[in-house]
């Protein structure tokens, strides 16, 4: 089954193409929107052996399958094309997401959620690869920043809507995944599979397009991404428990605190194109890690709800810049033939870090306390920030030497 129309008929639909890419990006973190319904799901299936664990897997199992399927999905994308993969995976995403409305057993819901993770990694990888295919230079930086903003604001919006739907019934929260089917027609109308001919019409050869794949830098980005996600996922996973430790016994306030982190992230994403235009990749990474280190140290020292909110505002800024900066490092150092595989591995590492986060944060909290775990994590992040400050200074010195010669 082919969805590929004549590129000449849709090449001029630039605005619709941008809107489609951004709206599609907004659904890529929707796996967690069922979180408000977890207590009701547990109540429904409490008679099932290991129901307490299995209910929590409803939330986390998509992340595991995103990580497991990522590299294989990248191969599929590079072989069969970004556009066709995106359309088919969006359909699969909608079906697997809506399956929670009708599936009768907890195990079948988990299977549906596992498939959701596989389709999610295909969507995120395909749409990011298309950004790399369609755009270059400052335009690519602008779209990458907007993509991160739409992901942040979209996740916040869909989570709020799903929360209200869950008030009706826990199954109703799964209805939010129907939004995927609204994206199919715009995809068909505005997206095309880049070929050697039409690709040249969109992107002119520049110095940023690599002659070969820079796997050493790409591998370094994977490592930094994994470490960063392990630590950053402490925000949604541990903040509600930390609020209890400091005497804030309110689920609504916990939701507000985590939501503020996402809101700050989305706002910061809008500043990314300007930052990337004026500063290097290493400088932006330095800014990210210094900022999130300050946020985590403030969080570890918090004694009331408003201290936590301040920490979330500061720390959320880093997340809004990290994803587009990491994506652009990959896009600028990989050839088109390997773009899908490189990006899908980045997505896999991203979510694998989130999945692994509790294995880092829980033992650390048991040794000391949740507050101390944030402080220790802040010091680790500060060390990474210092590394990028040194790297930025070294790169600048190398450039100045080059100019002198």
KASULTA-V243668 format. One record per residue. RES is the residue in one small letter. SS is DSSP state (A for helix, B for strand, O for the rest). D_LAST is the distance of its C-alpha to the last C-alpha in whole Angstrom. Layout:
res: (RES;RES)
ss: (SS;SS)
d_last: (D_LAST;D_LAST)
This chain:
res: (x;x;x;x;x;x;x;x;x;x;x;x;x;x;x;x;x;x;x;x;x;x;x;x;x;x;x;x;x;x;x;x;x;x;x;x;x;x;x;x;x;x;x;x;x;x;x;x;x;x;x;x;x;x;x;x;x;x;x;x;x;x;x;x;x;x;x;x;x;x;x;x;x;x;x;x;x;x;x;x;x;x;x;x;x;x;x;x;x;x;x;x;x;x;x;x;x;x;x;x;x;x;x;x;x;x;x;x;x;x;x;x;x;x;x;x;x;x;x;x;x;x;x;x;x;x;x;x;x;x;x;x;x;x;x;x;x;x;x;x;x;x;x;x;x;x;x;x;x;x;x;x;x;x;x;x;x;x;x;x;x;x;x;x;x;x;x;x;x;x;x;x;x;x;x;x;x;x;x;x;x;x;x;x;x;x;x;x;x;x;x;x;x;x;x;x;x;x;x;x;x;x;x;x;x;x;x;x;x;x;x;x;x;x;x;x;x;x;x;x;x;x;x;x;x;x;x;x;x;x;x;x;x;x;x;x;x;x;x;x;x;x;x;x;x;x;x;x;x;x;x;x;x;x;x;x;x;x;x;x;x;x;x;x;x;x;x;x;x;x;x;x;x;x;x;x;x;x;x;x;x;x;x;x;x;x;x;x;x;x;x;x;x;x;x;x;x;x;x;x;x;x;x;x;x;x;x;x;x;x;x;x;x;x;x;x;x;x;x;x;x;x;x;x;x;x;x;x;x;x;x;x;x;x;x;x;x;x;x;x;x;x;x;x;x;x;x;x;x;x;x;x;x;x;x;x;x;x;x;x;x;x;x;x;x;x;x;x;x;x;x;x;x;x;x;x;x;x;x;x;x;x;x;x;x;x;x;x;x;x;x;x;x;x;x;x;x;x;x;x;x;x;x;x;x)
ss: (O;O;O;O;O;O;A;A;A;A;O;O;O;A;A;A;A;A;A;A;A;A;A;A;A;O;O;O;O;A;A;A;A;A;A;A;A;A;A;A;A;A;A;A;O;O;O;O;O;O;A;A;A;A;A;A;A;A;A;A;A;A;A;A;A;A;A;A;A;A;A;A;A;A;A;A;A;A;A;A;O;A;A;A;A;A;A;A;A;A;A;A;A;A;A;A;A;A;A;A;A;O;O;O;O;A;A;A;A;A;A;A;A;A;A;A;A;A;A;A;A;A;A;A;A;A;A;A;A;A;A;A;A;A;O;O;A;A;A;A;A;A;A;A;A;A;A;A;A;A;A;A;A;A;A;A;A;A;A;A;A;A;A;A;A;A;A;A;O;A;A;A;A;A;A;A;A;A;A;A;A;A;A;A;A;A;A;A;A;A;O;O;O;O;O;A;A;A;A;A;A;A;O;O;O;O;O;O;O;O;O;O;O;O;A;A;A;A;A;A;A;A;A;A;A;A;A;A;A;A;A;A;O;A;A;A;A;A;A;A;A;A;A;A;A;O;O;O;O;O;A;A;A;A;A;A;A;A;A;A;A;A;A;A;A;A;A;A;A;A;A;A;A;A;A;A;A;A;O;O;A;A;A;A;A;A;A;A;A;A;A;A;A;A;A;A;A;A;A;A;O;O;O;O;A;A;A;A;A;A;A;A;A;A;A;A;A;A;A;A;A;A;A;A;A;A;A;A;A;A;A;O;O;O;O;A;A;A;A;A;A;A;A;A;A;A;A;A;A;A;A;A;A;A;A;A;A;A;A;A;A;A;A;A;A;A;A;O;O;A;A;A;A;A;A;A;A;A;A;A;A;A;A;A;A;A;A;A;A;A;A;A;A;A;A;A;A;A;A;A;A;A;A;A;O)
d_last: (57;54;53;51;52;50;47;47;50;48;44;45;46;43;45;47;45;43;46;47;44;44;48;47;45;47;49;47;48;52;53;53;56;59;58;61;64;63;66;68;67;68;71;72;71;72;75;72;71;68;68;66;63;63;63;60;59;60;57;54;55;53;50;51;51;48;46;48;48;44;43;46;46;42;43;46;44;41;44;47;44;43;46;49;48;48;51;53;52;52;56;56;55;57;60;59;59;62;64;64;67;69;69;71;70;67;66;66;64;61;61;61;58;56;56;55;52;51;51;49;46;46;46;43;41;42;42;38;37;39;37;34;35;36;33;30;27;28;32;32;31;34;36;35;35;39;40;39;41;44;44;45;47;49;50;51;53;55;55;57;59;60;61;64;65;65;68;70;70;67;67;66;63;62;63;59;58;60;57;55;57;57;53;54;55;52;50;52;52;48;46;45;44;40;40;38;39;40;37;35;37;35;32;29;27;24;20;22;25;24;24;26;27;25;29;27;26;29;31;30;31;34;34;33;36;39;38;38;41;43;43;43;46;48;48;51;52;53;53;56;57;55;57;60;59;59;62;61;64;63;61;61;58;57;56;55;52;51;51;49;46;46;46;43;42;42;41;38;37;38;35;32;31;30;28;27;25;24;23;22;24;24;24;27;28;28;30;33;33;33;36;38;38;40;42;43;44;46;48;49;50;52;55;57;56;54;51;51;50;48;46;46;45;42;41;42;39;37;39;38;34;34;36;34;30;31;33;29;27;30;30;26;26;29;30;33;36;35;35;39;38;35;37;40;39;37;40;42;40;41;44;45;43;46;49;48;47;51;51;48;49;53;53;51;53;56;54;54;54;53;52;50;49;47;45;44;42;41;39;38;36;35;33;32;31;29;27;26;25;23;21;20;19;17;15;14;13;11;10;9;6;5;5;4;0)
